[in-house]
Structure formats: C-alpha cells, structure tokens
C-alpha cells in the first residue's frame, strides 16, 4: 500500500506537524494501525482517526494499493511512442487506454503524438502486444518502443508534498 497526497483546490487545509507525521508514516506503511501511529507520534488514537478522516475528506491524501508489475508476472516494461495518422490522437489514445497491458497513456508534443507505458510477461508476449494489438489499432502509423533495461526509479506514490 502506498499513500498518494493530493490537493483539492476548493478545500485546501493547513497541515501541521501531526498531519505531516501521519502522512509520512502512512507513506512507509499504508496499512499501519492507528494505534501504532498514535504510539509513534505520541498522540491519542482518536486524534489519529480524526486527522486521517479530515485528510481524506479534504482530498489532501488517500491510501491506495499499487501493483508491483514484476510480482504480477510482467517482466518487460516499455515506453512506446505512438505516431497517429488518419484519426484524432484523442480517439487513438482512448483505444490504447482500453488495452489491459497499457497502464499509462499521455498525449504529448514532440516526435510522437502519444506516449504509452506498457508491460509484457516475456518476449513472446511483447511481440504479440506490439505486432498484433498495438500495431493493428486503427490510426496507429508508427510505434517506437523503448525497452527498459534497468528501472532506476519507479515511484508511483510520489506527489509534490510540502512540510508544514
């Protein structure tokens, strides 16, 4: 479990040291018991409970599960540039987003119209994904895959977060 801190422009709240401490502990372990958080921060469990509820209700934070792609059986991670022709890039992007192996779709400015992140279980699965699935999608002119050979940072729980 990882914690993603978000902000809601309509309901900003001021974070104090207690809020920051709770968020930091939940970032380390999203399933940490309120009692353990209270003990760690030297506050009451009721305080932890009310602070977490306030942080969640204000959309300042939420606790979410993040999938480990290798643990799920996907050993190959690729960034793929997609050039589009004959269809609106937004339409192609929506089609790409519906493919289970595609876990990120971004409209971009640059050499490609769309950039996607995909996973595949192995070389054979990668070939099928690129050739049979992505390559045959209407509007896809060209695919430029880049295989990740070493993932130096993949931090899905990171968001801008400033201490109080």
C-alpha positions as CSV (number, residue, x, y, z in Angstrom):
1,X,0.0,0.0,0.0
2,X,1.2,3.5,-0.8
3,X,-0.1,6.9,0.1
4,X,-0.7,9.5,-2.6
5,X,-1.1,13.0,-1.3
6,X,-3.4,15.1,-3.5
7,X,-4.8,18.6,-3.1
8,X,-8.3,19.8,-3.9
9,X,-8.3,23.5,-4.9
10,X,-11.8,24.0,-3.4
11,X,-10.9,22.8,0.1
12,X,-7.3,23.5,1.0
13,X,-6.3,22.7,4.5
14,X,-3.3,23.7,6.5
15,X,-1.1,20.8,7.5
16,X,0.7,20.9,10.9
17,X,3.5,18.7,12.2
18,X,1.0,16.0,13.3
19,X,-0.6,15.8,9.9
20,X,2.8,15.6,8.2
21,X,3.8,12.8,10.7
22,X,0.7,10.8,10.0
23,X,1.2,11.1,6.2
24,X,4.9,10.1,6.4
25,X,4.1,7.0,8.5
26,X,1.3,6.0,6.1
27,X,3.7,6.5,3.1
28,X,6.0,4.0,4.8
29,X,3.2,1.5,5.5
30,X,-0.3,2.3,4.2
31,X,-1.8,-0.4,6.5
32,X,-0.2,0.9,9.7
33,X,-2.8,0.7,12.5
34,X,-4.0,3.9,14.0
35,X,-2.8,2.7,17.4
36,X,0.7,2.3,16.1
37,X,0.7,5.7,14.5
38,X,-0.6,7.2,17.8
39,X,2.2,5.5,19.7
40,X,4.8,6.6,17.2
41,X,3.7,10.3,17.3
42,X,2.8,10.3,21.0
43,X,-0.8,11.3,20.4
44,X,-4.1,9.5,21.0
45,X,-5.6,7.0,18.6
46,X,-8.8,9.2,18.5
47,X,-6.6,12.1,17.2
48,X,-5.1,9.9,14.5
49,X,-8.6,8.7,13.5
50,X,-10.0,12.2,13.2
51,X,-6.9,13.6,11.4
52,X,-6.9,10.8,8.9
53,X,-10.6,11.3,8.2
54,X,-10.1,15.1,7.8
55,X,-7.1,14.5,5.4
56,X,-9.2,12.0,3.3
57,X,-12.4,14.1,3.3
58,X,-10.5,17.2,2.2
59,X,-8.8,15.2,-0.6
60,X,-5.4,16.0,0.9
61,X,-4.4,12.3,1.0
62,X,-5.7,8.9,0.2
63,X,-4.2,5.4,0.8
64,X,-4.1,3.3,-2.4
65,X,-2.8,0.0,-3.5
66,X,0.0,0.0,-6.1
67,X,0.7,-3.1,-8.2
68,X,4.2,-4.4,-8.5
69,X,4.3,-5.3,-12.2
70,X,7.1,-7.9,-11.8
71,X,5.2,-9.6,-9.0
72,X,2.2,-9.7,-11.2
73,X,4.2,-11.6,-13.9
74,X,5.2,-8.8,-16.2
75,X,9.0,-8.8,-16.6
76,X,9.1,-6.4,-19.6
77,X,8.4,-2.6,-19.2
78,X,8.4,-0.4,-22.3
79,X,7.8,3.2,-23.1
80,X,6.3,3.4,-26.6
81,X,6.0,6.5,-28.8
82,X,2.9,6.4,-31.0
83,X,2.6,8.4,-34.2
84,X,-1.0,8.8,-35.3
85,X,-2.4,9.2,-38.9
86,X,-6.0,9.2,-40.2
87,X,-7.6,9.5,-36.8
88,X,-7.6,12.1,-34.0
89,X,-4.9,11.3,-31.5
90,X,-7.5,11.6,-28.7
91,X,-9.5,8.7,-30.2
92,X,-6.4,6.5,-30.6
93,X,-5.4,7.4,-27.0
94,X,-8.8,6.2,-25.7
95,X,-8.5,3.0,-27.6
96,X,-5.0,2.5,-26.2
97,X,-6.2,3.1,-22.7
98,X,-8.6,0.2,-23.0
99,X,-5.8,-2.3,-23.6
100,X,-5.0,-4.1,-20.3
101,X,-1.2,-4.1,-20.8
102,X,-1.2,-0.4,-21.3
103,X,-1.1,1.3,-17.9
104,X,-0.3,4.9,-18.9
105,X,-1.4,7.0,-21.9
106,X,-0.2,10.5,-22.4
107,X,-0.9,13.0,-25.2
108,X,2.4,14.7,-25.9
109,X,4.1,17.3,-28.0
110,X,7.3,16.2,-29.8
111,X,8.3,13.4,-32.0
112,X,5.2,11.4,-31.1
113,X,1.5,12.2,-30.7
114,X,1.1,9.8,-27.8
115,X,3.4,8.1,-25.4
116,X,2.3,5.0,-23.5
117,X,3.8,2.7,-20.9
118,X,3.2,-1.0,-21.4
119,X,4.1,-4.3,-19.7
120,X,4.5,-7.7,-21.2
121,X,5.2,-11.0,-19.5
122,X,8.0,-12.0,-21.9
123,X,9.5,-11.6,-25.4
124,X,6.7,-13.6,-27.0
125,X,4.0,-11.5,-25.2
126,X,5.8,-8.3,-26.2
127,X,5.9,-9.3,-29.8
128,X,2.2,-10.1,-29.8
129,X,1.4,-6.8,-28.0
130,X,3.4,-4.7,-30.4
131,X,2.5,-6.5,-33.6
132,X,-1.0,-7.9,-33.1
133,X,-2.5,-5.4,-30.7
134,X,-0.9,-2.0,-30.8
135,X,0.3,-2.2,-34.4
136,X,-3.1,-3.1,-35.8
137,X,-5.0,-0.4,-34.0
138,X,-6.8,2.0,-36.5
139,X,-4.9,5.3,-36.7
140,X,-1.6,4.0,-35.4
141,X,1.0,4.9,-38.1
142,X,4.3,4.1,-36.2
143,X,5.3,2.6,-32.9
144,X,8.7,3.5,-31.4
145,X,9.2,1.1,-28.4
146,X,12.0,1.6,-25.9
147,X,12.6,-1.4,-23.6
148,X,13.6,-0.5,-20.0
149,X,16.7,-2.5,-19.3
150,X,17.2,-1.1,-15.8
151,X,14.5,0.7,-13.8
152,X,16.3,3.3,-11.8
153,X,13.2,4.9,-10.3
154,X,9.6,4.0,-10.3
155,X,7.8,5.8,-7.6
156,X,4.1,5.7,-8.1
157,X,3.3,7.1,-4.7
158,X,5.2,10.3,-5.2
159,X,3.5,13.7,-5.4
160,X,4.6,17.2,-4.6
161,X,4.3,17.4,-0.8
162,X,5.5,20.3,1.3
163,X,6.0,20.2,5.1
164,X,4.0,22.5,7.2
